[in-house]
């Protein structure tokens, strides 16, 4: 009788003991947040870049201007820093050739200090800028200047014709003087075109660029806590891209030579 009563009690005690000995369940693994290859991230320039003043190896500093989300969570907030490098640069030629440079993006720093090295290239530039982008190579080129060259020759020819006509009028051969003056003016204008450089490639502070990731960038959940990150004003606030040299009323060729 005692055995019949005690057996169930012993079994219950052993069962409770076995439950107490079970290891505590592990916390579920948190899935990382991955910004996939091909993601486009808009940026704003903090410092200016130009083919006249920059050299290969110069650093370029930018900041993000729009949040990037993964699974509904902000992983790259506005105000994150991006650093890049000028890898190639070419000044415009005196006879032909346009100014161009190649910009490579190297690292990303979130507002809380989390940093990632990565590789990305330029996929778009500000529509207000006169520069052109080779999307395949990521090369930024200055605008062409054929119209400016033609205008320079025409303006100097017209000025020469006026002076020649005036001189010819005094000597009684206004028509001949105008022709000689026009030819001399055109020659001077052509010389100016051949001996001066074309427009430089320039991206001013505040210019908007877009980069596209060439490889994925991964963050852990703990790295995406921005609750203690300081709020700040964008460092790239500026006047925006420089106006196109074509749109300026003055001739794009200037003396003395640059």
C-alpha atoms as one frame of an Amber mdcrd trajectory, in Angstrom:
protein
   0.000   0.000   0.000   2.772   2.392   0.916   4.663   1.471  -2.218   1.621
   2.220  -4.380   1.358   5.714  -2.857   5.052   6.479  -2.913   5.786   5.463
  -6.532   3.704   8.191  -8.122   5.198  10.734  -5.719   8.756   9.612  -6.527
   8.053   9.786 -10.276   6.609  13.284  -9.930   9.638  14.439  -7.953  12.035
  12.989 -10.518  10.097  14.674 -13.310  10.267  18.051 -11.614  13.981  17.559
 -10.970  14.558  16.688 -14.612  12.759  19.847 -15.670  14.924  21.911 -13.319
  18.064  20.359 -14.834  17.152  21.343 -18.432  19.469  24.053 -19.840  17.949
  27.442 -20.236  16.771  28.118 -23.774  19.156  30.229 -25.901  18.016  33.621
 -27.100  17.024  33.437 -30.756  19.763  34.542 -33.162  19.089  38.052 -34.441
  19.117  38.262 -38.211  21.667  40.768 -39.572  20.552  43.635 -41.771  22.155
  43.532 -45.221  22.266  46.461 -47.641  22.407  44.564 -50.902  24.709  45.034
 -53.876  23.234  47.529 -56.328  21.650  49.736 -53.655  21.674  53.414 -54.674
  22.557  55.901 -51.915  22.225  59.685 -52.455  25.098  61.794 -51.099  26.060
  65.439 -50.788  29.632  66.758 -51.159  31.226  68.289 -48.077  34.310  69.527
 -49.963  34.735  70.642 -53.579  36.584  68.697 -56.272  38.124  70.022 -59.500
  40.595  68.866 -62.123  42.502  72.127 -61.623  43.206  71.792 -57.903  42.888
  68.067 -57.121  45.443  65.282 -57.631  45.177  61.456 -57.524  45.006  60.255
 -53.938  43.095  63.290 -52.637  40.322  62.410 -50.197  36.707  63.360 -50.859
  34.157  63.689 -48.043  30.411  63.315 -48.383  27.325  62.613 -46.286  24.102
  60.721 -46.901  20.969  62.806 -47.458  18.229  60.150 -47.460  17.578  57.165
 -45.154  18.298  53.643 -46.412  15.959  50.979 -44.990  16.207  47.191 -44.750
  13.095  45.243 -43.686  11.486  48.472 -42.512  14.403  49.518 -40.292  16.686
  52.489 -40.970  20.216  51.110 -41.319  21.909  54.134 -42.928  20.338  57.351
 -41.579  20.829  60.805 -43.135  24.006  62.458 -41.919  26.140  59.307 -42.161
  29.638  60.040 -43.451  31.137  58.590 -46.629  34.819  58.922 -47.554  36.164
  58.525 -51.064  39.367  58.888 -53.070  40.261  60.547 -56.373  41.986  57.700
 -58.242  42.567  59.312 -61.644  42.553  62.877 -62.913  43.154  64.575 -66.247
  43.137  68.278 -66.970  41.525  69.544 -70.178  43.892  69.921 -73.136  44.768
  73.131 -74.954  43.767  71.748 -78.359  41.478  68.836 -77.476  40.522  66.643
 -74.548  38.185  67.319 -71.652  38.883  67.513 -67.949  37.912  64.320 -66.109
  38.406  62.464 -62.848  37.429  59.135 -61.317  35.977  58.973 -57.798  35.965
  55.786 -55.694  33.986  55.445 -52.432  35.847  53.648 -49.629  34.113  53.782
 -46.240  30.865  54.554 -44.434  30.516  55.832 -40.851  27.082  55.868 -39.192
  26.151  58.658 -36.711  26.808  56.308 -33.772  30.379  55.604 -34.951  29.782
  52.223 -36.597  32.116  52.033 -39.619  32.278  49.797 -42.666  34.848  49.622
 -45.449  33.269  48.931 -48.798  33.544  49.678 -52.500  31.080  51.768 -54.460
  31.083  53.951 -57.561  29.287  57.051 -58.801  25.972  56.238 -60.483  24.519
  59.747 -60.842  25.354  63.440 -60.450  23.346  66.570 -59.741  21.149  67.569
 -62.667  22.164  71.212 -62.168  25.833  70.463 -62.816  27.237  70.907 -66.323
  29.608  67.956 -65.928  28.859  64.610 -67.579  29.049  61.118 -66.039  30.190
  57.933 -67.728  28.014  55.528 -65.742  29.894  52.449 -66.908  33.316  53.689
 -65.802  32.206  56.120 -63.086  34.226  58.921 -64.717  33.115  62.552 -64.379
  33.981  64.792 -67.357  33.797  68.520 -67.982  31.413  69.891 -70.584  32.552
  70.285 -74.205  33.418  73.736 -75.470  33.131  73.693 -79.264  30.464  76.403
 -79.211  32.643  78.589 -76.997  35.611  78.136 -79.309  33.551  79.110 -82.348
  32.188  82.137 -80.511  35.696  83.253 -79.554  36.873  83.121 -83.183  33.731
  84.903 -84.417  33.980  87.662 -81.816  37.643  88.380 -82.515  36.995  88.302
 -86.284  34.164  90.825 -85.905  36.317  93.067 -83.724  39.145  92.854 -86.252
  36.792  93.691 -89.111  35.576  96.808 -87.293  39.087  98.027 -86.625  40.140
  97.201 -90.196  37.177  99.026 -91.690  37.951 102.093 -89.600  41.581 102.064
 -90.659  40.653 101.389 -94.272  38.162 104.243 -94.273  40.896 106.635 -93.320
  43.055 105.408 -96.210  40.123 105.171 -98.635  39.902 101.341 -98.740  37.315
 100.466 -96.122  36.315  97.128 -97.706  39.857  95.868 -97.965  40.616  97.029
 -94.436  37.585  95.184 -93.072  38.639  91.958 -94.798  42.195  92.182 -93.553
  40.990  93.052 -90.053  38.545  90.133 -89.980  41.249  87.705 -91.057  43.643
  89.044 -88.449  40.959  88.889 -85.754  40.019  85.315 -86.660  43.660  84.294
 -86.537  44.065  85.885 -83.120  40.912  84.179 -81.864  42.064  80.803 -83.180
  45.419  81.269 -81.487  43.638  82.000 -78.241  41.596  78.816 -78.615  44.668
  76.700 -79.299  46.762  78.095 -76.469  44.263  77.991 -73.607  42.730  75.035
 -71.795  39.114  73.989 -72.058  36.683  74.011 -69.096  37.792  72.189 -65.943
  35.618  69.459 -64.418  34.277  70.891 -61.152  31.913  69.524 -58.496  31.207
  72.186 -55.880  30.431  71.731 -52.203  26.765  70.805 -51.849  26.593  68.951
 -55.181  24.411  65.851 -54.979  25.920  62.542 -56.105  24.505  59.042 -56.093
  26.625  55.998 -55.350  25.787  52.365 -56.048  27.202  49.547 -53.903  29.452
  47.014 -55.638  29.166  44.581 -52.719  26.746  44.032 -49.799  27.186  45.853
 -46.483  26.025  44.033 -43.325  25.096  45.363 -39.877  24.157  43.613 -36.648
  21.131  44.820 -34.707  23.284  46.161 -31.861  25.157  48.359 -34.344  21.977
  50.156 -35.401  21.098  51.885 -32.125  21.011  55.615 -32.887  19.198  56.706
 -29.719  22.291  58.442 -28.328  23.561  59.807 -31.633  23.843  63.609 -31.638
  21.537  65.566 -33.909  23.408  67.928 -36.198  22.976  70.181 -39.182  24.233
  68.871 -42.504  27.853  69.842 -43.043  27.476  69.976 -46.818  25.096  72.951
 -46.916  26.498  75.154 -49.644  25.727  77.146 -52.768  25.393  74.057 -54.946
  27.126  73.287 -58.241  28.979  76.003 -60.092  27.132  77.441 -63.111  27.972
  76.077 -66.528  30.732  78.039 -68.212  28.759  77.788 -71.440  25.879  79.750
 -69.934  28.047  82.680 -68.947  27.993  85.666 -71.239  31.742  86.148 -71.303
  33.976  84.090 -73.554  35.241  80.877 -71.994  38.761  81.599 -73.311  40.654
  84.151 -71.293  44.008  85.896 -71.382  46.460  85.515 -69.806  46.814  81.769
 -70.295  45.781  79.564 -67.400
